[in-house]
């Protein structure tokens, strides 16, 4: 290579100093400007590319998250749970950190020496023919210039300067790749700006849910809600049909008795509260395997039966799996884009009466303390096939159930008031309650309905049959002994027999009347052991007594034995009357004559 001799035309400023043995060589300003321009353009390229990739990544993750979170809502499903959104946010952050580190931090702050920049230009531009790299190396290591003549060094620098004038930085960079990356980044930002402009609510909600992990759900065009379940109760006494009861869900859970038939109630808001009103709702359910005989299954059913009101469209469904429920059901309800989920129909045992005992206090007319008869009795077993109680008995029924109760309702069949017994939470025994009948008036049937602490009612009321036994009048079984139909005024009338009662006889007496117009007189007498009657009425003594009971020949003597028990519920005891006897009162002579006539007749017969 030929070198010029004119030192003023060289691109290198060569100064020879007395203290050195080789010239000091430096780059001219135009070459330094060339390398500096390339340096800052490389750094700018790195920053633009890295930021564009970061924007593309964040926009892509936003739209992916938006699609994963919102598109299921359009299909009637639920939004992404907060855990999934947190994972997505973490992935977006990790990707952003990787891009910033890989495309910016590792490149933007790397030192770019003149030699490296010169090599880049040499590879891109053949015009330099190694002149630029030679000039840079000689400037960086002046001691190497001593091996060359000053003319050669000057010619090399001149060729580098001439080549620098034809350098175009655009040929150094891959502008096409950077251009489409920037274009994609701008398009992504434009899409976000368009969403924020056209639907600011959706943009804000997406930002809150994806960036700040808010649990505020997406707005729906349909609004549905689960009202509860409807159960059918048996008709109470006096009611023509059964009662329908709607039970609400508590914390999305409701408990029903095993085998119950229920109807699911759902309602959808009418316009303008909701933008759309669905024509049907879909129930997605899963039954749990609770026993070996019950297998779990999944499925879905349509709720197409509805009735419109001004504010709501009311849906109901009472088919499978809500008919004859044997296992717990977990279900969601979907109406177009609104899904209400996490509902649970839990199957439990129905409350039932497992034991019934009676405390009895018999009426006073039955009690005999001397013989300890019919004293108060406690914890007497109830016999469903027949529990017989005397009328007037005070009966306290004590019920024991299989589950803790919240309420018990007792409906008597005699039209009496319905008793509702509320059992407080602080009650020492929530599995027992009592019902008292002050005085049993007649046979009665009690229907006992229970509501347990799970808010589960009895499917069928428990029935208690109490048969009232009426008090019977005493039994008077007496007859005249050794006397005919004719008597004298001094007659002694003997009576033999028995007077008994189902509980106790209060008194016995003769009721005597002389003639149909005569006064009725009572002559009391005492019974013997076991109610035996061996009494007689002596009219001589009665005539001499203060009562002045006197019969005369020609009278018709009416005589009857009566007995009264201790029954006192109606104010009057039960009075029993024996056979009535009518005797003719005659003189002694007439009586003898009648006896002679009878004797003659007997002799003729025999």
Secondary structure, 3 states (H helix, E strand, C coil): CCCCCCHHHCCCCCECCCCCCCCECCCCHHHHHHHHHHHHHHHHHHHHHHHHHHHHHHHHHHHHHHHHHHHHHHCCCCCCCHHHHHHHHHHHHHHHHHHHHHHHHHHHCCCCCHHHHHHHHHHHCHHHCCHHHHHHHHHHCHHHHHHCCHHHHHHHHHHHHHHHCCCCHHHCCCHHHHHHHHHHHHHHHHHHHHHHHHCHHHHHHHHHHHCCCCCCCCCCCCCEEEEEEEEEECCCCCCCCCEEEEECCECCEEEEECCCCEEEEEEEECCCCCCCCCCCEEEEEEECCCCCCCCCEEEEEEECEEEECCCEEEEEECCCCCCCCCCCEEEEEEECCEEEEEEEEEEECCCCEEEEEEEEECCHHHCECCCCECCCEEEEECCCCCCEEECCCEEEEEEEECCCEEEEEEEECCCCCCEEEECCCCCCCCCEEEEEECCCCCCEEEEEEEEECCCCECCCCEEEEEEEECCCCCEEEEEECCCCCEEECCCEEEEEEEEECCCCEEEEEEEEEECCCCCEEEEEECCCHHHEEEEEEEHHHHHHCCCCCCCCCCCEEEEEEEEEECCCCCCCCCEEEEEEEEEEEECHHHHHHHHHHHHHHHHHHC
